[in-house]
Structures are given as structure tokens and as C-alpha cells.
Amino acid sequence: MNLQPEEWAALMLSIKVSTWAMTASLPLAILVAWILARGNFVGKWMLSAFVHMPLVLPPVVTGYLLLLVFGRTGIIGGWLEQIGIVLAFRWTGAALAAAIMGFPLMVRAIQLAIEAVDPKLEEAAETLGADPAWRFMLITLPLIAPGILAGAVLGFAKAIGEFGATITFVANIPGETQTLPSAIYAFLQIPGGESGALRLVLLSIFVALGAVLISEWLSRLVAARIGRR
């Protein structure tokens, strides 16, 4: 598949944005999933609704809200610009939008994995004197590792395919914010651009399928190691 320089740029930017979005949001996703799975507090349903909101809101709405909050004149964006951090119309903003759109999928996968762990295992460790941090690191974390991997891949795949929130928040600037979906959209807006769009569609399928296959392999590997313990 012979890709043009701008197509290679869109591919590399998509991988960069997706990797940063997944990596930066994964620790928070684990924490939120733990709170939702094990927490018992007033307003838990509100937290769950807020976390899953990007799944039901139109992506354009999410992108517009990001622009209002993190734009150069936004509530947080104006303050960030004063310290030299600009998100709107930058690749970092694309990573933020992708992270927010993929966050609910990550949380859900990890939450289900945590809920599948028998709390009696953690209680047994507690009776032996293990503090919460050690119980999580030595018992819960290894058991939920496949769920974490699944959540990470879901977040990465969602980031690869994210379009609505991204184009609303950071536009479609070649070499700066033009990811694979944005590049496909740009090709479809010009006469004769169907062949370029098709190349990028096939490339997107290849990248997404590769991520899923790697996830399956890692999940089976982790599960096998856990089973031998």
C-alpha cells in the first residue's frame, strides 16, 4: 500500500494521539472503576452517569464543551495558556478529546473485571495484615490484568476512530490535528479523493484489527500465567 506523505502523517499522528490518550487515562480509569465496583457512597449513581456521559452525548456536543472549557478563552484553557499549555487546535487537544471519548469504555471493562474478583480473597489478605495498597497490588491487580488490557485496547481503538469531538475541538489541520478519520473525511470532500479515502479506511481496519489481536494474545498470556500460580 503506497501512502502519500500526508497519509503517513495522519497515520503516525493517530497512533501518537491514541497512545497518549490511552496511557494518560488508564490510571484514572482503574481508580474510577475501583470506586464504582467497590465503593458504597451517596451519589455513586451520579458518578457513574457522569463517567458514561460521553457514550450517549453526540460527539460534536462533547467537542463543543471541550472548546468552551479548554479553548483559549475557556474556563480552564485561558489559565493553561498563561502557563504555556495550549490544547485547542493542537494534537494534545486531539489526545484529550480521544481520551474523554474512550474513557467510559475503559472504565466499564475494568469495572466488570473488578466485580468478578471475589471480595473474600481481599478480606482474607486483610486478616493477614495486608493494607489496602498491598491487597490491590498483590491480589486484585493480577486478577484484573486481562480486564485492564481489554479496557486499554478499547480506549486505544476508540481513540483511533474518534472523529466528531476531535474535529470540533481541534479542527482538521494537516500535520497537526489531522488523524486518520479526519483525513478520510478530507479526502471525501474533494473530487477524485475516493481512492485516498479507501487506502486510509483499509489502513484503519488493519490498525484496529492488529490492536485487538495483540490484546487477545496478551490477555491469554496473562490469564495463563495467573492460572499457573
C-alpha positions in Angstrom: 0.0 0.0 0.0 1.7 3.2 -1.2 0.8 6.0 1.1 1.4 9.7 0.4 3.4 11.7 2.9 0.3 13.4 4.3 -1.3 10.0 4.7 1.7 8.7 6.6 1.5 11.8 8.8 -2.2 11.1 9.6 -1.4 7.5 10.5 1.6 8.4 12.8 -0.4 11.2 14.4 -3.4 8.9 15.0 -1.1 6.3 16.7 0.6 9.1 18.7 -2.8 10.6 19.8 -4.3 7.2 20.6 -1.2 6.1 22.6 -1.1 9.2 24.7 -4.9 9.2 25.2 -4.9 5.6 26.4 -1.8 5.8 28.6 -2.7 9.1 30.3 -6.3 8.0 31.1 -5.6 4.4 32.1 -4.6 5.1 35.8 -7.6 7.3 36.3 -9.8 4.6 34.7 -8.5 2.0 37.1 -9.2 4.3 40.0 -12.7 5.2 38.9 -13.5 1.6 38.1 -12.4 0.6 41.6 -14.6 3.2 43.2 -17.6 2.2 41.1 -17.0 -1.5 41.8 -16.2 -1.4 45.4 -17.4 1.9 46.7 -20.7 2.4 48.6 -21.5 6.1 49.0 -24.2 8.6 48.3 -24.1 9.8 44.7 -22.4 6.8 43.3 -25.0 6.6 40.5 -24.2 10.3 39.6 -20.6 9.5 39.3 -21.4 6.5 37.1 -23.7 8.6 34.9 -21.1 11.4 34.6 -18.4 8.9 33.6 -20.6 7.3 30.9 -22.0 10.5 29.6 -19.6 10.7 26.5 -21.2 7.4 25.3 -24.7 9.0 25.0 -23.9 12.6 24.1 -23.3 13.4 20.4 -19.5 13.6 19.9 -19.9 17.1 18.5 -21.5 18.2 21.8 -18.6 16.8 23.7 -16.1 18.6 21.4 -18.0 21.9 21.8 -18.0 21.5 25.6 -14.2 20.9 25.4 -13.8 24.0 23.3 -15.8 26.0 25.9 -13.7 24.7 28.8 -10.3 24.2 27.3 -10.3 26.7 24.5 -8.0 29.7 24.7 -10.8 31.8 26.2 -12.3 28.8 28.1 -12.6 28.4 31.9 -9.5 26.2 32.1 -8.0 26.8 28.7 -7.4 30.5 29.4 -5.5 29.7 32.6 -3.5 26.9 30.8 -2.5 29.3 28.1 -0.9 31.6 30.6 1.5 28.9 31.6 2.2 27.9 28.0 -0.2 25.0 27.6 -2.5 25.2 24.6 -4.9 22.4 23.8 -7.4 23.8 21.2 -6.2 23.2 17.6 -3.2 21.2 18.8 -2.5 17.4 18.8 -2.6 17.5 22.6 -6.2 18.6 22.3 -6.9 15.7 20.0 -5.5 13.4 22.6 -7.7 14.9 25.3 -10.8 14.5 23.2 -9.9 10.9 22.3 -9.2 10.1 26.0 -12.6 11.5 27.1 -14.5 9.6 24.4 -12.7 6.3 25.2 -12.7 6.7 29.0 -16.2 5.2 29.6 -15.2 2.0 27.7 -12.1 1.6 29.7 -13.8 2.1 33.0 -16.6 -0.3 32.1 -14.2 -3.1 31.1 -12.1 -2.7 34.2 -15.1 -2.4 36.5 -16.5 -5.7 35.2 -13.1 -7.3 35.9 -13.0 -5.9 39.4 -16.6 -7.0 40.2 -15.6 -10.6 39.0 -13.0 -10.8 41.8 -14.3 -12.5 44.9 -14.1 -9.9 47.7 -13.3 -12.8 50.2 -9.8 -13.0 48.7 -9.2 -9.4 49.7 -10.8 -10.0 53.1 -8.5 -12.9 53.7 -5.5 -10.8 52.9 -6.8 -8.1 55.2 -7.0 -10.6 58.1 -3.3 -11.4 57.5 -2.4 -7.8 58.0 -2.1 -6.6 54.4 -3.0 -2.9 53.9 -5.3 -1.8 51.1 -2.4 -0.9 48.8 -0.8 -4.3 49.2 -4.1 -6.1 48.7 -4.7 -4.3 45.5 -1.2 -4.8 44.1 -0.7 -8.4 45.1 -4.2 -9.9 44.8 -6.6 -7.7 42.8 -4.3 -6.2 40.2 -3.0 -9.6 38.8 -6.6 -10.9 38.7 -8.0 -7.9 36.8 -5.0 -7.6 34.4 -6.9 -9.1 31.5 -9.7 -6.6 32.1 -7.2 -3.7 32.2 -5.7 -4.9 28.9 -9.1 -5.1 27.4 -10.0 -1.6 28.6 -6.7 -0.2 27.3 -7.3 -1.7 23.9 -10.9 -0.4 23.8 -9.6 3.0 24.7 -6.9 2.9 22.0 -9.3 1.6 19.4 -11.9 4.3 20.3 -9.2 7.0 20.0 -8.1 5.7 16.6 -11.7 6.1 15.3 -12.6 9.3 17.1 -13.8 12.0 14.8 -16.7 14.2 16.0 -15.3 15.5 19.2 -11.8 15.8 17.7 -12.7 17.8 14.6 -14.9 20.1 16.7 -12.3 20.8 19.3 -9.1 20.9 17.3 -10.3 21.1 13.7 -8.7 19.3 10.8 -5.2 20.7 10.4 -2.8 18.6 8.2 0.3 17.6 10.1 -1.1 19.0 13.4 -4.5 17.6 14.2 -5.5 15.6 11.1 -5.9 12.0 12.3 -7.0 9.1 10.1 -10.8 9.7 10.4 -10.2 13.4 9.7 -8.0 12.6 6.7 -10.7 10.2 5.4 -13.3 13.0 5.7 -11.0 15.4 3.9 -10.5 13.0 1.0 -14.2 12.6 0.6 -14.7 16.3 0.3 -12.6 16.6 -2.9 -13.3 15.2 -6.4 -11.4 12.0 -7.0 -10.4 11.6 -3.4 -12.2 8.2 -3.0 -9.0 6.2 -3.7 -7.1 8.0 -0.9 -10.1 7.6 1.4 -10.2 3.8 0.6 -6.5 3.4 1.4 -6.9 5.1 4.8 -10.1 3.0 5.5 -8.2 -0.2 4.9 -5.3 1.1 7.0 -7.7 2.0 9.8 -9.1 -1.6 9.7 -5.6 -3.0 9.8 -4.5 -1.0 12.8 -7.7 -1.7 14.7 -7.6 -5.4 14.0 -3.9 -5.5 15.0 -4.7 -3.9 18.3 -7.5 -6.4 19.0 -5.3 -9.4 18.1 -2.5 -8.1 20.3 -5.0 -7.6 23.1 -6.3 -11.1 22.8 -2.8 -12.5 22.8 -1.8 -10.5 25.9 -5.0 -11.4 27.7 -4.5 -15.1 27.1 -0.8 -14.8 28.2 -1.7 -13.1 31.4 -4.6 -15.5 32.1 -2.3 -18.4 31.6 0.3 -17.1 34.0 -2.3 -16.4 36.6 -3.7 -19.9 36.2 -0.2 -21.4 36.9 0.1 -19.6 40.2 
